[in-house]
Amino acid sequence: MRHRVAHRGYSAVAPENTLPAFAAAVRAGATHVEFDVRTTLDGVPVVIHDRTLDRTTSGSGHVWDAVSADVLSLDAGSWFSPAYAGVRVPTLAATLDLLTPPGPSLLLEIKPPATLDQVKAIVELVAERDLLARTIVQSFDPEVVALVRTGAPDVRRGLLRLSFEADSVELARELGVVCCNPPVDDVLAAPERVAELAGHGIEVMPWTANDLTRWPALAVAGVAGLITDRLGELTGWSAS
């Protein structure tokens, strides 16, 4: 198992999808840092998971209905711990700047809704920092993955799945992805599908692998890596 993927950064020790979480992921030995990108009303890509601001910030409402100045002024750390009060929602640009020095690969998830122009703008920020070779752009929405193929055909693509149905193999091949990432339970229930994808050169990295007792079975199932909140433990387990 080659890949240790920090889910929304090292989100067990710092608030998810923030610069402290990304810095912690690098220090803890991530091979990949995973994060989520949405675009604000005024066209600025920001790093946040949910459709709304409510859970992880001091704001409320849909991300795409808010202008960037308002989103970037919110507290995105207090919900996690008072120690992180005042931590902000990062822009994609700031996130990429932090991760530009030699280090982990980037697993950049574009959340729907996303337009072709928004996808192009996101990839352009990656390209400006010469990070395309270290980046995989993924989405749960096959239409967004297709937009990435249209707008930036040279960037590597990934397909996330809510369930590991039999059609996952055909869809992954059709979209030309390098990885297909389904839930942990589904991978353990269908290791033959992992092998089939591997036969087509497509890696599987299940999410979210936080139960350490299941890591050996996932390794036996043939996964290429794990997407986890518990990155430090995964780094230690991999070394042993």
Residue pairs with C-beta under 8 A, 6 or more apart in sequence:
1 218
1 219
1 223
1 224
1 225
1 226
1 238
2 31
2 224
2 225
3 31
3 32
3 203
3 205
3 224
3 225
3 226
4 29
4 30
4 31
4 32
4 225
4 226
4 228
4 231
4 234
4 235
4 238
5 30
5 31
5 32
5 33
5 34
5 107
5 205
5 225
5 226
5 227
5 228
6 21
6 22
6 25
6 28
6 30
6 32
6 33
6 34
6 104
6 228
6 231
7 16
7 34
7 207
7 208
7 227
7 228
7 229
7 231
8 16
8 17
8 21
8 34
8 35
8 36
8 49
8 229
9 16
9 17
9 18
9 20
9 21
9 22
9 24
9 25
9 33
9 34
9 35
10 21
10 22
10 24
10 25
10 27
10 28
10 30
10 229
10 231
10 232
11 17
11 21
11 229
12 229
12 230
12 231
12 232
13 21
13 24
13 232
14 20
14 21
14 23
14 24
14 80
14 84
15 21
15 56
15 76
15 77
15 79
15 80
15 81
15 84
15 87
16 49
16 56
16 80
17 35
17 36
17 47
17 48
17 49
17 56
17 76
17 89
17 90
18 47
18 76
18 77
18 84
18 87
18 88
18 89
18 90
19 87
19 90
19 94
19 95
19 98
20 77
20 84
20 87
22 33
22 35
22 90
22 95
22 98
22 99
23 98
24 231
25 33
25 104
25 231
26 33
26 99
26 103
26 104
28 231
28 232
28 235
29 231
29 232
29 235
30 104
30 231
30 235
31 104
31 105
31 225
32 104
32 105
32 106
32 107
32 136
32 225
33 99
33 104
33 105
33 106
33 107
34 107
34 108
34 109
34 227
35 47
35 95
35 106
35 107
35 108
35 109
36 47
36 48
36 49
36 109
36 111
37 45
37 46
37 47
37 92
37 108
37 109
37 110
37 111
37 122
38 45
38 46
38 48
38 51
38 63
38 64
38 111
39 45
39 46
39 63
39 64
39 114
39 118
39 121
39 122
40 46
40 63
40 64
40 66
40 67
40 68
40 71
41 64
41 65
41 66
41 67
41 68
42 67
42 68
43 118
43 121
44 68
44 71
44 91
45 91
45 92
45 93
45 118
45 121
45 122
45 125
46 63
46 68
46 71
46 72
46 89
46 90
46 91
46 92
47 89
47 90
47 91
47 92
47 95
48 56
48 57
48 63
48 71
48 76
48 89
49 56
49 111
50 56
50 63
51 62
51 63
51 111
52 60
52 61
52 62
52 63
53 59
53 60
53 61
53 62
53 63
53 66
53 71
53 74
54 60
54 61
55 79
56 76
56 79
56 80
57 71
57 74
57 75
57 76
57 79
57 89
58 74
58 75
58 76
58 78
59 66
59 70
59 71
59 74
63 71
64 113
68 91
71 89
72 88
72 89
72 91
73 88
74 88
74 89
75 85
75 86
75 87
75 88
76 87
76 88
76 89
77 83
77 84
77 85
77 86
77 87
77 88
78 84
78 85
78 86
90 98
92 122
92 125
93 125
96 106
96 125
96 126
96 129
96 131
97 129
99 106
99 131
100 129
100 130
100 131
104 134
105 134
105 135
105 136
106 126
106 131
106 134
106 135
106 136
107 135
107 136
107 138
107 158
107 227
108 122
108 126
108 135
108 136
108 137
108 138
109 137
109 138
109 139
109 140
109 160
110 118
110 119
110 122
110 137
110 138
110 139
110 144
110 148
111 139
112 139
112 140
112 141
112 143
112 144
114 139
114 141
114 144
114 147
115 147
116 147
116 150
116 151
119 144
119 147
119 148
119 151
119 152
120 151
120 152
122 137
123 132
123 137
123 148
123 151
123 152
123 155
126 132
126 135
126 137
126 155
127 152
132 154
132 155
135 155
135 156
136 155
136 156
136 157
136 158
136 178
136 179
137 148
137 152
137 155
137 156
137 157
137 158
138 145
138 157
138 158
138 159
138 160
138 177
138 179
138 181
139 145
139 148
139 158
139 159
139 160
140 160
140 161
140 162
142 159
142 171
142 175
145 157
145 158
145 159
145 175
145 177
146 175
148 155
148 157
149 157
149 175
149 176
156 177
156 178
157 175
157 176
157 177
157 178
158 177
158 178
158 179
158 180
158 181
159 168
159 171
159 172
159 175
159 177
159 179
159 180
159 181
160 181
160 182
160 207
161 168
161 180
161 181
161 182
161 183
161 186
162 182
162 183
163 182
163 183
163 186
164 182
164 183
164 186
164 187
164 189
164 190
164 193
166 193
168 180
168 182
168 193
168 197
169 180
169 193
169 196
169 197
169 200
169 202
172 180
172 197
172 200
172 202
173 200
173 202
177 202
178 201
178 202
178 203
179 202
179 203
179 204
179 205
179 224
180 197
180 202
180 203
180 204
181 204
181 205
181 206
181 207
181 227
182 204
182 206
182 207
183 206
183 207
184 206
184 207
184 208
184 209
184 211
184 214
184 218
186 206
187 193
187 194
187 204
187 206
187 218
187 221
187 223
188 214
188 217
188 218
188 221
191 220
191 221
191 222
194 204
194 221
194 222
194 223
195 222
197 203
197 204
198 204
198 222
198 224
203 223
203 224
203 225
204 222
204 223
204 224
205 223
205 224
205 225
205 226
205 227
206 218
206 223
206 226
206 227
207 227
208 227
208 228
208 229
209 215
209 218
209 226
209 227
209 228
209 234
210 228
210 229
210 230
212 230
212 233
212 237
215 226
215 234
215 237
218 226
226 234
228 234
